[in-house]
């Protein structure tokens, strides 16, 4: 990984920043999904666990839990008997009730079935505060994101807009760079022919540039295939497959970034 989970833990003070400082505003109240999931009390019933957040009337608490698919006698089940998806729903129910105005969500759809994922999306769509979401679930990103913070090795890129707009902007930028570099390269070929550049003679340089272009094309095709596979796995509710494919997507994206940077350096 490139430090996405580490970034969230730094925000809440679980890890110290590598440089500088991390400070929360005076009115900020953080709700951390991973921590809420881990802090469930195994011996409590679902109802009792919810009431640790706020002492609601029993009927109101049961109605509230019904929004998270805990109905009838489900509210009397022990937390220790819940599946991973059910524990995730209970953790989300607690977070939504505790008055947090900033939610930190680290891969919240992992281990959630399709019904639970739909509840998660519905709750988050109705949330009035700020959400910082780490996920490989592109359905959720498309549904919720108004900004994209793209984490790559050594950098965090900010984009103001939806995920679809971010992908379109990235493709336009990539095509513009490739077009500009090819035009510049074509205009310099004759002058560079007798020179060595970056330790390569003109023939070697041209061969490396062509190899990088082929590599970039292959990596882009892999990313398209991974995006399709992630969408299919997400639609099927296979969260483990989404996570694995998401990690491969991140690795492929980093390899593509490195290949493009080398191409740009050699083509200068």
Secondary structure, 3 states (H helix, E strand, C coil): CCCHHHHHHHHCCCCCCCCCCCCCCCCCCEEEHHHHHHCCCCCCEHHHHHHCCCCCCHHHHHHHHHCCCCCHHHHHCEHHHCCHHHHHHHHHHHHHHCCCCEEEEECCCCCCCHHHHHHHHHHHHCCCCEEEEECCCHHHHHHHCCEEEEEECCEEEEEECCHHHHHHHHHHHHHHHHHHHHHHHHHHHHHHCCCEECCEEHHHHHHHHHHHHHHHHHHHHHHHHHHHHHHHHHHHCCHHHHHHHHHHHHHHHHHHHHHHHHHHHHHC
